[in-house]
Amino acid sequence: MGMTTLLTLTAMFGSTRGSVPKVSYSSYLDIWMVACICFVFSSLIEFTFAHFLYRSNMRVMGDRVERIVQITMPIVFLLFNAGYWHMLYTAQSNSKW
């Protein structure tokens, strides 16, 4: 499921890059898509590491890694969302449109 999500996000990123005007700087959409891809990729890395620990008979360490990630990943994602949407709102309210 994680691999499918990663491939879907990559396809979405490619299609959105093709449908927006070419600019020399990173847009807010680029930041959002890259962050989402990084979060999904980091969850795949965490799964691989925890699975390795389970298979290496280090179940206690694998459980600890799982518990830490179950707590920290949603918090980090919420903090990213808060910062991103605040930045987007302030940039839009400061524009001269």
Secondary structure as the mmCIF struct_conf table of DSSP 4:
data_model
#
loop_
_struct_conf.conf_type_id
_struct_conf.id
_struct_conf.beg_label_comp_id
_struct_conf.beg_label_asym_id
_struct_conf.beg_label_seq_id
_struct_conf.end_label_comp_id
_struct_conf.end_label_asym_id
_struct_conf.end_label_seq_id
HELX_RH_AL_P HELX_RH_AL_P1 GLY A 2 SER A 19
BEND BEND1 VAL A 20 VAL A 20
BEND BEND2 SER A 24 TYR A 25
HELX_RH_AL_P HELX_RH_AL_P2 TYR A 28 ARG A 55
TURN_TY1_P TURN_TY1_P1 SER A 56 ASN A 57
HELX_RH_AL_P HELX_RH_AL_P3 ARG A 59 ASN A 94
BEND BEND3 SER A 95 SER A 95
#
